[in-house]
Amino acid sequence: MTDVALAFLPKPLSIALVRILPSHALPAGFQQTRKFKQICASIAEIGMIEPLSISPVDRKSGQHCLLDGHLRWEALRTLDYEEAPCLVATSDETYTYNNYVNRLSTVQEHLMIRRAVERGVSPERLARSLCVDVRQITKKMTMLDGICPEVVALMKDRQFSTEVSSALRQMKPVRQIECMQLMVSANNTTISYAQAMLAATSPAMLVQGKRPARRAGASQEQVVRMEREMSNLQDRYRLAENTYGEDVLHLVLARGFIVKLLGNAQVHRYLEKHDATVLEQFEEIVRMASMEL
């Protein structure tokens, strides 16, 4: 068995900021963005946590190329830092680096905040370091309260608002799982979708046994229609999920047959002469399938 090559040197090195060159320019006005202000507040409050990622030193110029951490690099310069901890790559691969960066999921963020508070960091200090209102920290801390473990497992790698959890929390566990499976299948974990499913949930599947207050402008007839449409949508999703693999196989086989059919010069001439509409539809199927592949 061959040894696994390390992408970065094992320990961070302290590198002068003037020796690090950014690999791309940041958009105009980035200093006014919420994310940049949060980074500055975090560094000012608790220091640098995540090192910059840089390429090996260029022997001619003595400079490093910044692979990841452009906002952190700019924040350090804004705060008058002279050096920064850096992870130095073992190979000069600047183009594909960002493809391997894992972004923090909402559940991971919740767990980190809970762990920090359990270790004695106050919510107020966390709020200052992240440049957010302390109420947002509290919401993130209690985000998974009342959410069943099966739903947490489905949510663990996704980004979503804490309001999604608020909607799910009002449902019983069986309904929570059903709704989250639909959201994952549709790749839609937005607040509006969660609230729509909450509104379409029968009182028997709600924790308090009654519906939340109806929004102004929504009549009883509209709510009933939405419930019916949501139920039909759920049935269609289940049906599509069960038959998706078989349907794709049939489509691939059908396309292959059509390609072979149109490759026959005699068949092509016959369709062109007697049924140009069918020929046009066949060609469209082949063209659209080729674009998807």
Sequence and secondary structure as in RCSB ss.txt:
>XXXX:A:sequence
MTDVALAFLPKPLSIALVRILPSHALPAGFQQTRKFKQICASIAEIGMIEPLSISPVDRKSGQHCLLDGHLRWEA
LRTLDYEEAPCLVATSDETYTYNNYVNRLSTVQEHLMIRRAVERGVSPERLARSLCVDVRQITKKMTMLDGICPE
VVALMKDRQFSTEVSSALRQMKPVRQIECMQLMVSANNTTISYAQAMLAATSPAMLVQGKRPARRAGASQEQVVR
MEREMSNLQDRYRLAENTYGEDVLHLVLARGFIVKLLGNAQVHRYLEKHDATVLEQFEEIVRMASMEL
>XXXX:A:secstr
      SB SS EEEEGGGEEESS   TTGGGSHHHHHHHHHHHHH   S EEE    TTT  EEEEE HHHHHH
HHHTT  EEEEEEBSS   SSGGGG     HHHHHHHHHHHHHTT  HHHHHHHHTS HHHHHHHHTTTTT  HH
HHHHHTT    HHHHHHHHTB HHHHHHHHHHHHHTT   HHHHHHHHHTS GGGBTTSS     TT  HHHHHH
HHHHHHHHHHHHHHHHHHHHHHHHHHHHHHHHHHHHHTSHHHHHHHHHH HHHHHHHHHHHHHHHHH 
